[in-house]
Amino acid sequence: MTRTILGGATPSIGTSGSVNVSPPGDPDIAWGLRYSEIMIPTELGPAPAWHVPGDDTTWFIAIHGQNARRKATQKILPVVHRLGMPFLAITYRNDEGAPASPDGLIHLGDTEWRDLEAAVRTARDMGARRVVLYGTSMGGLVTGQFLARSPLADLVSGVIMDASPYDLERVSAWNAGRFGMPAFAGWLSSRVVEWRIGIDQDDLHLIHHPPAVKPPLLLFHTDADTQVPVQISRDLAAAGPRLNWDIQYEEFPGGDHTEAWNVDRQRYDRLVGDFLTPLAEPRTRDD
């Protein structure tokens, strides 16, 4: 695979480097697309979001993962824009520029889903009839809890998740083993997290507790992910028929956490475009 080095510089042999998972900057810097920053009125206060306009009544709402930023979700913005869907890259509590949660802690989707709900409500008020949700990493947990708990979940016509760590117990055990610690260390870590933020991690498990609303799901994962074991996505896809959930699973060889787009951008974009095309709902002249 060949990558172009930004700036045109040629590194010397042996220079270390890494692949940038996200296009840099905002939608204008990354893709030359006109956008505005709007404020989403969440229950904790206004949270900023990037809005790229479109003429479709189906809106695309992107939810980034833990310790990430809005730019992490705009890699598929060109595909969404070509289809005419308005694009909304949101922030949620404890993000830079967004309100802090009362305890200042990340709640792994258990409370953050309410900020997504505020974004969906805002999109509806701005003309959206339907929405597609795109959650990367923890953004998938936020999306799952929105589908499980929000009265606005019926507005969702499709969901895309990229490497969602919905089985947090297994993620903890996986990472304990990766660092040479016994399985008990992963179990103990999970209990500490639960005690600290007041949740039961199993409540977030999409197989044990499937959401009330289950729109068609396009699921991505790389087989070399070192943060979230790929097997949990394989298991969710395999459980689809039993859960009465239409799940399309696409696995990419190589690449670390949420790097499927970097592994094969052409394939990733094609799959997203094919998934979104039947969900598009262009505005009519009478609207």
C-alpha positions, 0 to 999 in steps of 0.5 A: 500500500502506498501513502502520500506524505503530506507536505511532500517531504522525503524522510530518510531511511529508518525514520519512524512514522504512523498512518493518520487515521483521520483527515486533518482539520475541518471539512473545508481544510480536509475536503474543501467543503463548505460547512458551518458550526452550529450549537446543539442544545444538550441538557448540559448546555450547548455543544458544537457540531460541524454541519455540512449542508445537503439537499436530502431529507435523510441526515447523516450524524457522526459520533466519534470515539473516546479521546477522539475528535470530530475530525475522526468521523469525517473520513467518509464525508465525501461519500455522504456529500456526493449522495446529498445527505446533510452531514452533522459531526457532533460533540458530546459531554466532556469533549473540547468545547462541549459541556462537562458532565457533572462528575467530569467522567466518560460514561461509555455511552450510558449518558452520552446518548442523550447528547446524540438525542439532542443532535437528532432532535436538532436535525429534525427541527432543521428539516430531517425526516430520517437520520443515519448514525455513524459511530466509531469506537465508543461512538458505537456504544453511544449509538447503541444506547440511543437506539435502546433508550431514545423515543427518537430512535424510530427516526433512524433508517440505518446505522454504521459502526466501526470497531464498536467495543460493545462487549466491554468485559471482553475488551478489558480481558483482551487488553489485560492479556495483551499487556501480560496481565492475568484475566483477573486484572481485566475483571477487576478493571471492569469492576472499578469502572462500574463502581466509579461511573455507576453503570453495569457494563453488561447493560451496554452489551448489544447481544445480551441487551439488543436495542429496541430499534434495530435499523440495518447495520453496516459493521466494520472491523480490522482483524489486527485491531489491538484495542478492541478484539475483532471477535466481538464484531464477528459475534455480533454479526453471527447473532444478527438472525437470532436478534432479528437484526439485519447486519452486514459485516465487513472485515478488513485485513491489517490495520489497527483500531478504526483503521479500516478506511486507511487499509482500503479507502476505496473498498470502505467508501464503496461499501458506505455508498452502497449502504447509504444509497437506498436510504437517501430520500431527496427533498421534493420540490414541494418541500 
